[in-house]
């Protein structure tokens, strides 16, 4: 089994725990999907960095929490996170930063594997996998309203 995860901090005030959280999330998704060989690239950025990518690649001129750029296995693709958005969302949702980052890593990794949430059926299937993977990691259902 060969799982390679390359994480680069480009910008933002990312905590030291971020790399381990991201690696844990990607490994959990791959295990859940029975994928034994994969490579992923992760960039930790700030909101300005992600806003430029979101504008250039998605025509949305605002930062977002995570961007996914899929490729074909064994190269899963690239995940790019925006520190400020992740931090604000965690606070707004009364979640720890680490648990929210873990959820976004699982979510983004599923996008890299071809999952999407364009229609209700796809969204329900993707959310069910996210909930199951996160449950296995000891994280509550992120879609429950408290």
HUFENSUL-V56553 format. One record per run of one state. SS is the DSSP state (A for helix, B for strand, O for the rest). FROM is the first residue (numbers start at 1). TO is the last residue. If there is no record, write none. Layout:
SS/FROM/TO  SS/FROM/TO
This chain:
O/1/1  B/2/9  O/10/17  A/18/32  O/33/36  B/37/45  O/46/46  A/47/58  O/59/65  B/66/70  O/71/74  B/75/82  A/83/92  O/93/96  A/97/112  O/113/119  A/120/136  O/137/146
